[in-house]
Amino acid sequence: MALRRVVVTGLGAITPLGNTVAAYWDGLSRGVSGAGPITRFDASKFKTRFACEVKGYNADNFFERKEGRKLDLFSQFAVVAADQAIAEAGLADGAVNKDRVGVIWGSGIGGLRTFQEECVAFAKGDGTPRFNPFFIPKMIADIASGHISMKHGFRGPNFVTVSACASSSNSIIDAFNYIRLGYADVIVTGGSEAAVTEAGIGGFNALKALSERNDAAETASRPYDKDRDGFVLGEGAGALILEDLEHAKARGAKIYAEVLGGGMSADAYHLTAPDPEGNGVMLVLNMALRDAGITPADVDYINTHGTSTPLGDGAEVKAIQKVFGDAIYDLNISSTKSMTGHLLGGAGAIEAVASILAMEHSLVPPTINHFTDDPELDPRLNFTFNQAQQREVNIVLSNTFGFGGHNTSVVFGKLRD
């Protein structure tokens, strides 16, 4: 059976840099930091008191008050971003067979705020179980894809992938495979997270995973900098409409890019630390390149996982160097997490959007907040430090990795004849 070609026909984003795709790209291209003091709760006693929060968001602008109360913030972000992509792709007018449209979403944690609030309320009570009837439906991670499908009547494949910070890249790869194998014609995919809560910040602080630069929040996310001290927690959502190429052509849809391939692997090494030898990352890179039918020399830009952790950044770069060889010196590398922070399960989705926009605008977004070279990293590599760089971008590789040793890599390219 011949595999079908898969393209991207719509994008959506709600991020710490802006709540539309245009605003998000404007922030990325200008090198804006989305970090600032936490406003969602009193963080004065926490080791980390800042995050990359979504700004200017009001649920009442998108949901009826009664409806909004039934959705955790991560689901709200999912629906808002998906609606943007669905509208742009022209799917909202009903001109598609909804039996052939699916939703495959990603979230690493799901409704953390809901879970925290319900458990705290119970703990403060007299032991009598008084739980909100919407507690479970608000909390479970799969509910995001359910809300999107119910709102639009999409009856195709529907589920959520959970693989920590690799979740939404896994969802994109799954959507890609379901379409090219013929199980659907169109799939709404992406991911969302809303973990800027007491439990989220406190939990990652306990792991010593977060930056603690409370006096310099805007510059705290420093991928590849010698003095990086951990990631900055972000929130939001990214959405993509993946579609069979011939289906998209038949309805005259705008085509942003083609999904050329994807890879998935495991480090099989440690709960939270990367394999220092980079074996799992090398495996996933080679799988993605092979699936896409390209060589390292074909890649123009790698949007790296690059979280700003002391161990993770170096291990990823070393693995890329082993796979790409001398070809690595001809391409750009950047970590957009330097601006957005780390959206956990939503990271792969917003970074996929950034990768596609880099091709459309022939501009590589920067790795901001670079102050001191890391002597452990090859100085000949182009990390796109501090300022976006203009260049022709025809093929992009987007890496996303997660606790548990989950590795994903997705390859996007300009549409080929």
Wavefront OBJ file of the C-alpha trace (Angstrom):
o trace
v 0.000 0.000 0.000
v 1.362 3.391 -0.992
v 1.642 5.818 1.896
v -0.253 9.070 1.512
v 1.544 12.388 1.774
v 0.597 14.593 4.716
v 0.581 18.387 4.826
v -0.146 21.144 7.329
v -3.142 23.331 6.428
v -3.818 25.282 9.614
v -2.032 26.604 12.694
v -3.147 27.852 16.103
v -1.280 29.120 19.149
v -1.855 30.555 22.594
v 1.530 31.168 24.209
v 3.490 33.290 26.686
v 4.460 35.486 23.709
v 0.970 36.035 22.331
v -2.437 34.450 21.952
v -2.525 34.138 18.172
v -0.119 32.667 15.638
v 0.779 36.153 14.366
v 1.494 37.493 17.860
v 3.488 34.380 18.735
v 5.651 34.710 15.619
v 6.167 38.424 16.223
v 7.538 37.664 19.685
v 9.742 34.848 18.412
v 11.204 36.861 15.547
v 11.986 39.818 17.823
v 13.540 37.684 20.547
v 11.054 38.568 23.285
v 11.129 36.835 26.661
v 7.789 35.592 27.972
v 9.015 35.225 31.559
v 7.853 37.261 34.520
v 6.660 37.026 38.131
v 3.991 34.382 38.761
v 0.493 35.862 38.958
v -1.594 32.668 39.186
v -0.840 32.188 42.902
v 1.248 33.651 45.721
v 4.718 32.274 45.003
v 6.560 34.332 47.616
v 7.647 31.262 49.599
v 8.705 29.184 46.598
v 12.295 28.743 45.412
v 11.155 29.790 41.938
v 8.787 32.748 41.815
v 8.497 33.309 38.058
v 7.238 31.516 34.957
v 6.234 32.070 31.340
v 2.496 32.598 31.773
v -0.075 33.237 29.045
v -0.968 36.920 29.280
v -4.210 38.787 28.645
v -6.281 35.620 28.551
v -9.917 35.779 29.664
v -11.965 32.598 29.412
v -15.158 34.659 29.126
v -13.988 35.798 25.688
v -14.134 32.214 24.428
v -16.595 30.262 26.575
v -19.991 30.749 28.125
v -19.479 31.151 31.874
v -21.172 27.848 32.688
v -19.238 26.022 29.960
v -15.899 27.492 30.970
v -16.271 26.237 34.541
v -16.361 22.671 33.206
v -12.940 22.985 31.561
v -9.572 23.030 33.283
v -7.255 25.708 31.913
v -5.264 23.171 29.883
v -8.468 22.179 28.061
v -9.421 25.817 27.529
v -6.047 26.468 25.928
v -6.509 23.351 23.760
v -9.917 24.425 22.471
v -8.814 28.015 21.792
v -5.707 27.002 19.838
v -7.572 24.271 17.956
v -10.366 26.693 17.033
v -7.811 29.043 15.496
v -6.310 26.265 13.378
v -9.693 24.832 12.399
v -10.971 28.227 11.273
v -7.828 29.004 9.303
v -7.915 25.633 7.558
v -11.534 26.188 6.535
v -12.845 23.190 8.458
v -15.404 25.127 10.468
v -17.790 25.529 7.535
v -18.618 21.821 7.424
v -17.153 21.263 3.953
v -15.470 17.998 5.023
v -16.667 14.513 5.926
v -16.518 14.692 9.726
v -16.351 10.910 9.979
v -12.874 11.272 8.438
v -11.646 14.075 10.713
v -9.908 13.101 13.952
v -8.370 14.791 16.974
v -5.081 13.545 18.434
v -3.827 15.811 21.207
v -0.952 15.755 23.689
v -0.625 16.743 27.345
v 1.954 15.602 29.841
v -0.045 16.345 32.983
v -3.601 17.388 32.128
v -5.780 19.164 34.672
v -3.251 19.760 37.425
v -5.022 22.857 38.792
v -8.301 20.959 39.071
v -6.649 17.995 40.777
v -4.847 20.268 43.234
v -7.929 22.311 44.129
v -10.154 19.296 44.733
v -7.612 17.463 46.872
v -6.788 20.558 48.934
v -10.491 21.227 49.520
v -11.007 17.658 50.724
v -7.946 17.808 52.999
v -9.246 20.988 54.625
v -12.649 19.466 55.324
v -13.899 17.038 57.954
v -13.272 13.944 55.858
v -16.683 13.971 54.220
v -16.197 13.472 50.457
v -17.624 16.532 48.737
v -16.093 16.472 45.287
v -17.222 18.457 42.284
v -19.044 16.174 39.809
v -16.825 17.652 37.081
v -13.611 16.850 38.990
v -12.680 13.766 36.964
v -13.892 15.031 33.537
v -11.948 18.284 34.083
v -8.750 16.577 35.211
v -8.151 13.676 32.837
v -5.717 14.467 30.038
v -7.797 12.847 27.270
v -10.657 15.286 27.812
v -8.937 17.959 25.706
v -9.349 15.974 22.494
v -12.881 15.101 23.574
v -13.874 18.759 23.913
v -12.415 19.648 20.504
v -14.198 16.789 18.764
v -17.530 17.429 20.507
v -17.481 21.131 19.688
v -16.903 20.496 15.979
v -18.523 17.086 15.504
v -15.301 15.369 14.391
v -15.873 11.615 14.638
v -12.534 10.247 13.443
v -9.708 8.823 15.619
v -9.693 10.596 18.974
v -7.217 10.292 21.825
v -4.473 12.042 23.796
v -0.829 10.994 23.964
v 0.994 11.232 27.289
v 4.785 11.021 27.175
v 5.791 13.878 29.476
v 7.418 16.709 27.538
v 7.372 14.697 24.305
v 3.570 14.338 24.402
v 2.505 16.765 21.668
v 5.296 15.712 19.310
v 4.076 12.161 19.782
v 0.568 13.371 18.944
v 1.824 14.971 15.729
v 3.654 11.802 14.714
v 0.594 9.684 15.492
v -1.620 12.023 13.458
v 0.871 11.884 10.588
v 0.859 8.078 10.621
v -2.921 7.741 10.904
v -3.396 9.932 7.840
v -0.691 8.394 5.682
v -2.044 4.932 6.500
v -5.549 6.001 5.480
v -7.382 5.992 8.831
v -8.362 9.667 8.458
v -8.198 12.480 5.921
v -7.729 15.315 8.418
v -6.549 15.364 12.038
v -6.482 18.245 14.488
v -3.306 17.742 16.495
v -1.064 19.571 18.934
v -0.838 19.880 22.687
v -1.519 22.007 25.735
v -0.414 22.413 29.321
v -1.346 24.617 32.286
v 0.951 23.558 35.110
v 1.846 26.963 36.591
v 0.359 25.980 39.937
v 1.643 25.465 43.450
v 1.979 21.746 42.763
v 3.672 22.301 39.415
v 6.247 24.828 40.600
v 6.779 23.075 43.935
v 7.159 19.672 42.320
v 9.704 20.785 39.743
v 11.558 22.773 42.434
v 11.831 19.575 44.458
v 13.424 17.925 41.417
v 15.844 20.879 41.140
v 14.723 21.207 37.512
v 13.698 24.892 37.511
v 15.840 27.990 37.270
v 15.883 29.988 40.493
v 17.008 33.325 39.005
v 14.249 35.277 40.712
v 16.182 38.528 40.286
v 16.507 38.020 36.525
v 13.345 36.215 35.394
v 13.375 37.522 31.804
v 16.852 36.125 31.190
v 16.537 32.962 33.284
v 15.959 30.567 30.362
v 19.500 30.287 28.948
v 19.892 27.272 26.666
v 23.553 26.544 25.875
v 24.828 29.267 28.181
v 27.601 28.232 30.568
v 25.595 29.474 33.563
v 22.209 27.868 32.747
v 20.577 26.583 35.911
v 17.304 24.952 34.877
v 14.204 25.490 32.784
v 11.448 28.089 33.132
v 7.944 26.644 33.313
v 5.586 27.810 30.546
v 1.939 27.265 29.644
v -0.317 27.445 26.606
v -1.114 25.402 23.502
v -0.207 24.863 19.886
v -2.421 23.318 17.202
v -1.830 22.008 13.684
v -4.226 20.716 11.066
v -2.668 17.718 9.345
v -4.290 16.625 6.100
v -3.891 14.212 3.231
v -2.228 16.142 0.404
v -4.764 15.200 -2.274
v -7.649 15.987 0.086
v -6.156 19.407 0.779
v -5.611 20.127 -2.915
v -9.152 19.083 -3.777
v -10.657 21.642 -1.438
v -8.162 24.385 -2.287
v -6.641 24.614 1.184
v -3.577 26.700 1.954
v -0.602 24.404 2.501
v 1.985 25.582 5.026
v 4.347 22.632 4.892
v 4.655 18.911 4.418
v 5.281 16.482 7.266
v 8.180 14.467 5.901
v 8.755 12.021 8.726
v 9.110 11.349 12.404
v 11.029 9.236 14.868
v 10.385 7.910 18.372
v 12.774 6.225 20.783
v 13.595 5.719 24.459
v 16.778 6.363 26.410
v 16.045 3.400 28.719
v 18.418 5.103 31.138
v 16.977 7.265 33.969
v 13.725 8.791 35.252
v 14.702 12.393 34.594
v 18.306 12.600 33.378
v 19.262 12.163 29.718
v 21.592 9.404 28.598
v 24.974 11.207 28.671
v 26.101 9.204 25.641
v 23.050 10.385 23.692
v 22.194 6.907 22.413
v 18.416 7.411 22.482
v 18.678 10.816 20.816
v 20.964 9.492 18.097
v 18.507 6.677 17.478
v 15.522 9.035 17.154
v 17.405 11.430 14.859
v 18.433 8.630 12.537
v 14.890 7.246 12.534
v 13.400 10.639 11.651
v 15.893 11.279 8.853
v 15.351 7.811 7.423
v 11.562 8.114 7.617
v 11.726 11.462 5.830
v 14.041 10.086 3.148
v 16.639 12.808 3.691
v 20.251 13.154 4.773
v 21.722 15.439 7.454
v 22.958 17.737 4.676
v 19.335 18.411 3.651
v 18.394 19.963 7.008
v 18.568 23.765 7.304
v 17.401 24.275 10.887
v 16.998 22.224 14.055
v 14.567 23.491 16.680
v 16.151 21.709 19.622
v 14.638 20.507 22.857
v 17.098 22.887 24.563
v 15.440 23.367 27.944
v 18.306 25.259 29.652
v 19.235 22.440 32.011
v 22.931 21.775 32.704
v 22.844 18.137 31.573
v 20.161 18.105 28.889
v 21.446 20.786 26.531
v 24.924 19.347 26.231
v 23.764 15.767 25.775
v 21.388 16.755 22.949
v 24.005 18.776 21.094
v 26.608 16.027 21.336
v 24.121 13.504 19.952
v 23.252 15.822 17.048
v 26.930 16.242 16.264
v 27.467 12.485 16.153
v 24.574 12.007 13.709
v 25.102 15.068 11.519
v 28.885 15.126 11.349
v 30.283 18.089 9.430
v 26.811 18.912 8.069
v 26.001 20.462 11.452
v 28.204 23.464 10.660
v 25.996 24.484 7.720
v 22.706 24.657 9.613
v 21.116 26.775 12.315
v 20.253 25.525 15.774
v 18.010 27.374 18.186
v 15.915 26.810 21.280
v 12.703 28.822 21.301
v 12.254 27.745 24.933
v 14.610 30.624 25.704
v 11.568 32.820 24.960
v 8.490 30.701 25.710
v 9.805 28.685 28.611
v 9.059 24.973 28.698
v 5.408 24.070 28.025
v 5.999 20.442 29.028
v 3.453 18.397 27.049
v 2.620 21.427 24.905
v 6.226 22.175 23.973
v 6.439 20.066 20.835
v 3.288 21.639 19.413
v 4.290 25.285 19.753
v 7.785 24.429 18.552
v 6.338 22.683 15.509
v 4.411 25.880 14.765
v 7.645 27.881 15.166
v 9.490 25.486 12.847
v 6.858 25.813 10.122
v 6.796 29.602 10.410
v 10.593 29.676 10.119
v 10.207 28.078 6.688
v 7.400 30.419 5.671
v 9.281 33.570 6.681
v 12.830 32.374 5.832
v 13.864 33.392 9.332
v 15.347 31.324 12.154
v 14.111 32.486 15.580
v 16.914 33.082 18.069
v 18.193 31.472 21.236
v 18.040 34.522 23.495
v 19.708 35.147 26.861
v 23.173 34.026 25.832
v 25.886 35.677 27.893
v 28.741 33.222 28.386
v 29.986 30.506 26.023
v 29.915 26.977 27.399
v 33.433 25.544 26.909
v 31.891 22.066 26.661
v 30.035 23.014 23.438
v 31.640 23.337 20.010
v 32.092 27.087 19.338
v 31.731 26.500 15.590
v 28.050 25.628 15.947
v 25.505 28.275 14.957
v 23.133 28.466 17.932
v 21.451 31.601 16.516
v 22.311 33.457 19.693
v 20.327 36.536 20.720
v 19.089 37.606 17.278
v 17.011 35.963 14.544
v 18.862 35.089 11.350
v 17.550 35.387 7.808
v 18.132 32.312 5.647
v 16.307 30.019 3.269
v 14.739 27.248 5.332
v 13.445 24.297 3.329
v 13.632 21.500 5.896
v 13.324 21.727 9.690
v 13.829 19.077 12.320
v 12.058 19.598 15.671
v 13.255 17.663 18.747
v 11.264 17.047 21.923
v 12.241 14.799 24.817
v 10.515 13.868 28.072
v 11.048 12.505 31.586
v 11.056 8.753 31.392
v 13.488 8.851 28.479
v 10.923 9.566 25.747
v 12.465 10.999 22.559
v 10.689 12.372 19.487
v 11.842 14.127 16.355
v 9.583 15.485 13.609
v 10.705 16.612 10.139
v 8.839 19.353 8.271
v 9.623 20.585 4.767
v 8.350 22.959 2.157
v 5.915 21.187 -0.168
v 7.774 19.322 -2.888
v 6.455 18.488 -6.354
l 1 2 3 4 5 6 7 8 9 10 11 12 13 14 15 16 17 18 19 20 21 22 23 24 25 26 27 28 29 30 31 32 33 34 35 36 37 38 39 40 41 42 43 44 45 46 47 48 49 50 51 52 53 54 55 56 57 58 59 60 61 62 63 64 65 66 67 68 69 70 71 72 73 74 75 76 77 78 79 80 81 82 83 84 85 86 87 88 89 90 91 92 93 94 95 96 97 98 99 100 101 102 103 104 105 106 107 108 109 110 111 112 113 114 115 116 117 118 119 120 121 122 123 124 125 126 127 128 129 130 131 132 133 134 135 136 137 138 139 140 141 142 143 144 145 146 147 148 149 150 151 152 153 154 155 156 157 158 159 160 161 162 163 164 165 166 167 168 169 170 171 172 173 174 175 176 177 178 179 180 181 182 183 184 185 186 187 188 189 190 191 192 193 194 195 196 197 198 199 200 201 202 203 204 205 206 207 208 209 210 211 212 213 214 215 216 217 218 219 220 221 222 223 224 225 226 227 228 229 230 231 232 233 234 235 236 237 238 239 240 241 242 243 244 245 246 247 248 249 250 251 252 253 254 255 256 257 258 259 260 261 262 263 264 265 266 267 268 269 270 271 272 273 274 275 276 277 278 279 280 281 282 283 284 285 286 287 288 289 290 291 292 293 294 295 296 297 298 299 300 301 302 303 304 305 306 307 308 309 310 311 312 313 314 315 316 317 318 319 320 321 322 323 324 325 326 327 328 329 330 331 332 333 334 335 336 337 338 339 340 341 342 343 344 345 346 347 348 349 350 351 352 353 354 355 356 357 358 359 360 361 362 363 364 365 366 367 368 369 370 371 372 373 374 375 376 377 378 379 380 381 382 383 384 385 386 387 388 389 390 391 392 393 394 395 396 397 398 399 400 401 402 403 404 405 406 407 408 409 410 411 412 413 414 415 416 417
